[in-house]
Amino acid sequence: MKKAMQLALGILTGVGGFLDVGNIATSAQAGAMFRFQLIWSLLLATLVVIFLTEMSGRFAAASKKALPDAIREHFGFSAWLPPFIILSIVHLLVLAAEIGGVCFALHLLTGLPIRLFALPVAILIWLFLWRATFSAIENSMSILGLITLCFVVAAIWHHPPAHEVLAGALPSMPSHDPARYWFIAVSIIGAVIAPFLFYFYSSGAIEDKWDRTYIPINRAIAVISMGFGSLISVSAIIVAAVVLAPRGIEITDYHQAAMLLTQAFPFWGYALFAVSMGVACLGAALEVALSMSYTFAQTFGWNWGEDLQPIEDARFSMVYTVALLIGSLFMVVGVDPLKLTVVTMATNAFVMPFITIPFLLLMNDRKLLRDASNGVISNTATVMIVILALILAVVSIPLTFLGKS
Amino acid sequence: MAQELDLIRDVLDKQLVDSDDTKMGRVDGIVLAIGDGAPQIDHFELGFSVLARRLHPRIEQWLQALRRWSPRRSARQIVPWSSVQEINVREIRLDLKAIDTPAFDWERWLRKHIVSRIPGSGEES
């Protein structure tokens, strides 16, 4: 019975937590410019994220260790330090982009300037982390996150041409703007396979005290929740393709994305978009900030846990406090939230090798995992994911300059 | 009793846990004593200066220069081999209390000067 609850909760968390600022921005851009043609990149990313999430959870359940913890131990401090520093910078950028998303949502609802909201939003996120337990954060954000299902409702309401949607599920060459096409494809993949996801998920499994009996549940959660979650992103592409593409709107500003739901929901489309975006980004910001604390604490062996009082893990609590302060400064000084998001998603794609390569080694550690080690299928998938990650890392930088807009 | 222990693979960088189940840091360095008989593990080293030395001795010097502003009494702490209780696949358990050791200098300083001054830190309970 408890396990069934865990399964339901895990799925809820995955669905409610799938969408974030990066998914909204890249899906809207993809649909507006290339209609249904880029759906394949989202499906590819979903397949990858299912494998990586399943492995992160299985690793944590079988070894009772979260990923950063195990990586420092396996690779040693000197080898882990450079990726640790790079990933921390990327985490900060993602956090800043998510804070930007919440600020923009509040700006849409109130009409007040974005930068005004930066510090209040950071303080709100901080208050959650300072006072709430891990499961309180997980549960409240997953329930609130279900509002993002309005994109699915809108996509069905629009009756998109089924054969075109299905055709988009297979990769094809673009008829125009190839650099932009590939840049958006890479950004979509970077937005779905966010680096913080796996450190957060595996640390969360430790917070929820998973053991080996959770391995089958973990598999179901990974497949079902990530599958449903990506349905929301696919819906956003479909809605953008139907609403924005015919009018020739290319997303260069979040205000244009805010029109996404106005046809399906004439009166409250704007507000619904704003609330969805605000909730999705708030949930993601909480996850990224926590991931930063998890990664720092595990790298240096500090005491950690969101269920402890801040006084019991002062260093852990100070990491997210400082990170939120720095992350909010981007909006305070007036960085454009969409530009920040787009660059950050390409950066996510660039750092993918650092995330994926450790899986190859860790998932085959028979001493830690015993019979929960990777089998032939998982290992083949991991090798292919690492190759994909290396390709993405190589192409992401030139594409950022060629295809940004 | 002759059990083999791979120092680099199974001991270095491993999580240290104290007698209260508090995570105390990691094995940042291992020091052997070479005397009359066979070499023996003398102690573990912990701390930022040990980590810096692993990267490059000069980085350790820079770190030492910064130490005048550090709340830590010393940037390096020693955990004698005699306090090791158990080494398992997940962690190394010690029979001392982290809060009483220099490993928690930063933690203690942050608790006292910053965290306890912010409402809701759990200090009062």
Interface residues (C-beta under 8 A of the other chain):
Chain A: S63 K64 K65 D69 R72 E73 G76 F77 S78 L81 W130 R131 A297 F300 G301 W302 N303 W304 Q309 P310 I311 E312 A314 R315 S317 M318 K367 L368
Chain B: I8 L12 D13 K14 Q15 L16 T22 K23 M24 G25 R26 D28 L51 R54 L55 V89 R90 A98 W106 E107 L110 R111 I114 V115 S116 I118 G120 S121 G122 E123 S125
